[in-house]
C-alpha cells in the first residue's frame, strides 16, 4: 500500500443556505500521524478522535499510517460536527470495506459517537436543498434528523443508526425502517378571529386589501383604537404557503435552529420587540445568522409601536422592502439572506398617543415633530398603504347594531378567490403579488381612463403624493379592482386607494413652521 485517496460529499450551513463541502481522505506510508486541514473550528477538529473511536467500535481501526483529511474549499470556515459521518465513510472506502465508486453521488451528514452511533445535526434541510440543485439525489443521514426531512420529493434519504448500517447497506443486508413520527406535529388552534373586532370597518377593509396584494401597511392610531388587535388577527386570514415556499421557510428555520414542521403550511408571523438589537433584527453576528426580517420570509413582519424601534433598524428596511433580500458581509464573505416579507406596522400619532383625538392631545408641535421625524420620507414612501384611525371610528354600540360581523374564515375564502385572479393576471410576469410589480410591469398591465389620469394628476400637482407614491396607489387600486372582479381600474377604485394613502397628518406636522 503506497497512497490511497477517497472523496465524499457533505455540506455546511452558511447563513441560511447550504454549501457543499468535499471531504478528501489520503492514507499513505509513513510514521503514524492523523492531521486535519481546511480552516476548521475546534469542534470540527475534534472529529478525528470521534471517527477513530467509532471505527474501532465496529472492528475496523485506522491503520498505523500517515493520514490527512482535507475539507474543501479551504477558504470557508467549517463549523459544527456534521463532518464526522462523511469522514468515517471515506475511511471505509479507503479500506475497501465498501464500494467506493458508489460514493460519488451521495451527500452524507451526521455526528458520530465513540461507539459508532450516528447522531443528528439538526440543520440538514438547507444542505439537502443545495445538493438537490447540484444534481445529488441520494443522502445518508442520522435517524434523529428524519422528521426535519420528511415531505422531500425527488430525493432518496437513507436514515442510519450506526456505522455498521453503512456496511450493511453496501453489502445489501440493510433494511430501511420507518422512522418518521407523524404524530409529533399538532397544529395549534387559535381563538383569535376577525369577528372579535366590532367597528373599524375601514380598517378591516384595508387589512383585507393589504393581505390580498401583499401591500406594506402602516396603521396610525390612538391607544385603544384597535390597531394592534386587528393586526394580530392577520394570521387567521393569510393564504397557505405553496410547496416551494414551505421548503424555503423550513430551510431558514432549520438553519437558525428554530423548530418548525414541514406539515405546517401557515405563513410566518414575526413580532420582534422594539428594543431588539440591529444584528438580531437584520441578521448578522460573528457567525452570520438570520434576523427577524429573514424569519418573516414569505410571511408577515409585524412591528408594533413602530416609532420605538431604533432608527438604524427602521432605515435599514429600505433595501429589503425594495429587493426582498438583505446583504451582509462578514469576514470578507458575502451573504445574501432572503427577506421577501410583508411589513405591517402600527404607531401612535404623537408621544402621548392622542394626536388624532379632538381636544385630548397634550403634545406641542415641536414634540410631535421630534417624534415623527424618526419616520423619514423614504421609509414612509415604501408603505403602499397608510391609514389613520381614531376612537371615533370604534363606537361599539352603533357598530353592533349596524354591522354584519364577518369571521376570519369568510374573509380568508374571499382573499383566496381574489389571489387566484391575481395569479392569472400576473402569469406572464416574474412576481407573485401585485405589490412586487415594477413601474414598467405596472404600466403594461393597467390602462387608465382619462378621468383616472386626471385624478392622479391633481393629486400629484397638489404635492400630496410622489412618483413612487403614485405607483403605490395604482397597485392598491389594481388589488381593489380584482377584489371587485372588474376588468379595468375605475375612478371609484382609484379614489378608495387614495383614502388608504393618508400621509397628510405626518406631512403637516413635519412641515409646520417652515
Rosetta blueprint (number, residue, H / E / L):
1 X L
2 X L
3 X E
4 X E
5 X E
6 X E
7 X E
8 X E
9 X E
10 X E
11 X E
12 X E
13 X E
14 X E
15 X L
16 X L
17 X E
18 X E
19 X E
20 X E
21 X E
22 X E
23 X E
24 X E
25 X E
26 X E
27 X E
28 X E
29 X L
30 X L
31 X L
32 X L
33 X E
34 X E
35 X E
36 X E
37 X E
38 X L
39 X L
40 X E
41 X L
42 X H
43 X H
44 X H
45 X H
46 X L
47 X H
48 X H
49 X H
50 X H
51 X H
52 X H
53 X H
54 X H
55 X H
56 X H
57 X H
58 X L
59 X L
60 X L
61 X L
62 X L
63 X L
64 X L
65 X L
66 X E
67 X E
68 X E
69 X E
70 X E
71 X E
72 X E
73 X L
74 X L
75 X L
76 X L
77 X L
78 X E
79 X L
80 X L
81 X L
82 X L
83 X H
84 X H
85 X H
86 X H
87 X H
88 X H
89 X H
90 X H
91 X H
92 X H
93 X H
94 X H
95 X L
96 X L
97 X L
98 X L
99 X L
100 X H
101 X H
102 X H
103 X H
104 X L
105 X L
106 X E
107 X E
108 X E
109 X L
110 X L
111 X E
112 X E
113 X L
114 X L
115 X L
116 X L
117 X E
118 X E
119 X E
120 X L
121 X L
122 X L
123 X L
124 X L
125 X H
126 X H
127 X H
128 X H
129 X H
130 X H
131 X H
132 X H
133 X H
134 X L
135 X L
136 X L
137 X L
138 X E
139 X E
140 X E
141 X E
142 X E
143 X H
144 X H
145 X H
146 X L
147 X H
148 X H
149 X H
150 X L
151 X L
152 X L
153 X L
154 X L
155 X L
156 X E
157 X E
158 X E
159 X E
160 X E
161 X L
162 X E
163 X H
164 X H
165 X H
166 X H
167 X H
168 X H
169 X H
170 X H
171 X L
172 X L
173 X L
174 X L
175 X L
176 X L
177 X L
178 X L
179 X L
180 X L
181 X L
182 X L
183 X L
184 X L
185 X L
186 X L
187 X L
188 X L
189 X L
190 X L
191 X L
192 X L
193 X L
194 X H
195 X H
196 X H
197 X L
198 X L
199 X L
200 X L
201 X H
202 X H
203 X H
204 X H
205 X H
206 X H
207 X H
208 X H
209 X H
210 X H
211 X H
212 X H
213 X H
214 X L
215 X L
216 X L
217 X E
218 X E
219 X E
220 X E
221 X E
222 X L
223 X L
224 X L
225 X L
226 X L
227 X H
228 X H
229 X H
230 X H
231 X H
232 X L
233 X L
234 X H
235 X H
236 X H
237 X H
238 X L
239 X L
240 X L
241 X L
242 X L
243 X H
244 X H
245 X H
246 X H
247 X H
248 X H
249 X H
250 X H
251 X H
252 X H
253 X H
254 X H
255 X H
256 X H
257 X L
258 X L
259 X L
260 X L
261 X L
262 X L
263 X L
264 X L
265 X L
266 X L
267 X L
268 X L
269 X E
270 X E
271 X L
272 X L
273 X L
274 X L
275 X L
276 X L
277 X L
278 X H
279 X H
280 X H
281 X H
282 X H
283 X E
284 X E
285 X L
286 X L
287 X L
288 X L
289 X E
290 X E
291 X L
292 X H
293 X H
294 X H
295 X H
296 X L
297 X L
298 X L
299 X L
300 X E
301 X E
302 X E
303 X E
304 X L
305 X L
306 X H
307 X H
308 X H
309 X L
310 X L
311 X H
312 X H
313 X H
314 X H
315 X H
316 X L
317 X H
318 X H
319 X H
320 X H
321 X H
322 X H
323 X H
324 X L
325 X E
326 X E
327 X E
328 X E
329 X E
330 X E
331 X L
332 X L
333 X E
334 X E
335 X E
336 X E
337 X E
338 X E
339 X L
340 X L
341 X L
342 X E
343 X E
344 X E
345 X E
346 X E
347 X E
348 X L
349 X L
350 X L
351 X L
352 X L
353 X L
354 X L
355 X L
356 X L
357 X L
358 X L
359 X L
360 X L
361 X L
362 X L
363 X L
364 X L
365 X H
366 X H
367 X H
368 X H
369 X H
370 X H
371 X H
372 X H
373 X L
374 X L
375 X L
376 X L
377 X H
378 X H
379 X H
380 X H
381 X H
382 X L
383 X L
384 X L
385 X E
386 X E
387 X E
388 X E
389 X E
390 X L
391 X H
392 X H
393 X H
394 X H
395 X L
396 X H
397 X H
398 X H
399 X H
400 X H
401 X H
402 X H
403 X L
404 X L
405 X L
406 X L
407 X L
408 X H
409 X H
410 X H
411 X H
412 X H
413 X H
414 X H
415 X H
416 X H
417 X H
418 X H
419 X H
420 X H
421 X H
422 X H
423 X H
424 X H
425 X H
426 X L
427 X L
428 X L
429 X L
430 X L
431 X L
432 X L
433 X L
434 X H
435 X H
436 X H
437 X L
438 X L
439 X H
440 X H
441 X H
442 X H
443 X H
444 X H
445 X H
446 X L
447 X L
448 X L
449 X L
450 X H
451 X H
452 X H
453 X H
454 X H
455 X H
456 X H
457 X H
458 X H
459 X H
460 X H
461 X H
462 X L
463 X L
464 X L
465 X L
466 X L
467 X H
468 X H
469 X H
470 X H
471 X H
472 X H
473 X H
474 X H
475 X H
476 X H
477 X H
478 X H
479 X H
480 X H
481 X H
482 X H
483 X H
484 X L
485 X L
486 X L
487 X L
488 X L
489 X L
490 X L
491 X H
492 X H
493 X H
494 X H
495 X H
496 X H
497 X H
498 X H
499 X H
500 X L
501 X E
502 X L
503 X L
504 X H
505 X H
506 X H
507 X H
508 X H
509 X H
510 X H
511 X H
512 X L
513 X L
514 X L
